[in-house]
Amino acid sequence: MRSAFTTGFAIAMFVTAALAVSPSLHAAALVAAENRSIATTCAEVDNVDVRLAGRDVRRFTITARHPDYLRDIPEDDGGADFSGCPNFGASDPVFQFAPLEEVLYDGTRYKVVAHRLATFWRNRIAAFEVAGREMRPVHLVQLYDKTVPGRVQILVVYPADGYWRIKPQPPDWRGDTVFGSSFLIGPIVDDGRPVVDIERIVFDPETGRFTLSFPGGDSATLGLSRIAPDQLSIDVAFDPPVREGGAFAGLRSMFVTEDNSDTALATWRAPGAGAEESRPILAYEGGPLTAIWFERHRPSRHNPSAPDIRFSDFSSLE
């Protein structure tokens, strides 16, 4: 595996070279992807690891959409499949905590439930706050959309390692769908696996905005800009803008085979290209892009209703 320095240097070279060819792309905040994904037989391992880096990135959008085949599959519950995982978790560190579950907020639109787990793989102490109430340390936060009948989650975040998952509201003809791929927002570092260190997350239920505080004083906001049965979109903004070199966002997911995956294809638009290109996720080579989709075109037996995820609208503008 390449070192973080080598990886950052390679991505920086992608961005610098592309900007030299197309100076007009500065406002569009050109971004490059690096694919660190590896093969696996275990459907419970995030072997898909695609990282995004750039220069002067202030804003971009993450969108979750239901897969095109959703009407063709039955209800699913997101159950785990350890059949190909003989040594799952054997090398993970284990830290002990006093478990706690607490409803931090229960309003008209949203309900927020925070969890401190009995064990977690990192000893990172992060806080989550909403409406003047907080949990610290906290490992899992669930956001429920109360405008949808039943207990429907639309977002979860693990503040201690920086992993987020989102999904749209279910269509009116379906009870619910499940989470699948995760994403990272902020300076990505390697700590046994890629993580983002977060000091505190504050959620404003009136605006639907999360404010993230990173070590060193930098911050980001994640705003729920569209919540609907067809998609859920989050607008991300960095303060200050992303500096050249390190990855500022990433996609973590699982791929064993096309019919046993949470994502199977990378589809991207290169700068100046007239059309998108697609590759199987493990064959995707990375490079400069203006948008990238992580998707499935055929049902998988693992989390088949989980959404496709798109990163787009990278901008250097305030």
HUTAWO-V469127 format. One record per backbone hydrogen bond with DSSP energy under -1.0 kcal/mol. CO is the residue of the C=O (numbers start at 1). NH is the residue of the N-H. E is the energy in kcal/mol with one decimal. If there is no record, write none. Layout:
co = <CO	CO>
nh = <NH	NH>
e = <E	E>
This chain:
co = <3	4	5	6	7	8	9	10	11	12	13	14	15	16	17	18	22	23	26	27	31	32	33	34	42	45	47	48	49	50	51	52	52	53	57	58	59	60	61	62	63	64	65	67	69	70	82	85	87	95	100	102	105	109	110	111	112	112	113	114	115	115	116	118	120	127	128	129	130	133	135	140	141	142	143	143	144	145	150	152	154	155	156	157	158	158	161	163	164	165	171	182	183	184	189	193	195	199	200	201	202	204	204	208	209	210	211	212	213	213	214	218	219	220	221	222	223	223	226	228	231	232	233	233	234	235	236	237	239	242	247	248	249	250	251	252	253	254	254	257	259	260	260	264	265	266	267	268	269	270	277	279	280	280	287	289	291	292	293	294	295	295	303	308	309	310	311	312	315	315>
nh = <7	8	9	10	11	12	13	14	15	16	17	18	19	20	21	22	25	26	29	316	289	53	287	51	45	47	38	253	36	251	34	248	249	32	242	238	315	236	312	234	310	232	308	70	72	73	85	88	90	120	116	114	112	146	107	144	104	105	142	102	139	140	100	97	95	201	135	203	133	130	128	115	157	113	154	155	111	148	152	145	167	143	165	141	161	162	196	158	183	156	174	252	164	250	195	191	189	127	213	129	211	208	209	224	204	222	202	220	199	200	217	214	239	212	237	210	225	235	233	169	228	64	225	226	62	223	60	221	219	56	188	186	52	184	50	182	48	262	263	260	301	256	257	281	295	279	293	277	290	273	268	266	283	284	33	31	269	311	267	309	264	265	306	65	294	63	292	61	58	59>
e = <-2.5	-2.8	-2.6	-2.5	-2.3	-2.4	-2.2	-1.8	-2.3	-2.8	-2.4	-2.1	-2.4	-1.7	-1.4	-2.2	-2.1	-1.9	-1.7	-2.0	-2.9	-2.4	-2.3	-2.7	-1.1	-1.8	-1.8	-1.5	-3.3	-2.8	-2.4	-2.4	-1.3	-2.8	-2.9	-2.6	-2.7	-3.1	-2.4	-2.9	-2.5	-2.0	-3.0	-1.8	-2.2	-1.3	-1.8	-1.3	-1.9	-1.7	-3.4	-2.9	-2.9	-3.0	-2.9	-3.0	-1.7	-1.4	-3.0	-2.5	-2.7	-1.8	-2.3	-2.5	-2.4	-2.1	-2.1	-2.9	-2.1	-2.8	-1.9	-2.8	-2.0	-2.2	-2.4	-1.2	-1.6	-1.2	-1.2	-2.4	-1.8	-2.9	-2.4	-2.3	-1.7	-2.1	-1.7	-2.8	-2.2	-2.2	-1.9	-2.6	-2.3	-1.7	-2.9	-2.4	-2.6	-1.5	-2.6	-2.8	-2.8	-2.1	-1.3	-2.9	-2.7	-2.7	-2.3	-1.8	-3.0	-1.1	-1.8	-2.6	-2.6	-3.5	-2.1	-3.0	-1.1	-2.6	-2.4	-1.5	-1.9	-2.8	-1.7	-1.3	-2.6	-2.7	-1.8	-2.4	-2.4	-2.1	-2.1	-3.0	-3.3	-2.4	-2.1	-3.1	-2.5	-3.1	-1.3	-1.9	-2.7	-2.1	-1.2	-2.5	-2.0	-2.1	-3.5	-2.7	-3.0	-2.2	-2.4	-2.7	-1.6	-1.0	-2.1	-1.4	-2.1	-2.8	-2.4	-2.3	-2.2	-2.2	-1.9	-2.2	-3.2	-2.4	-2.5	-3.0	-3.0	-2.2>
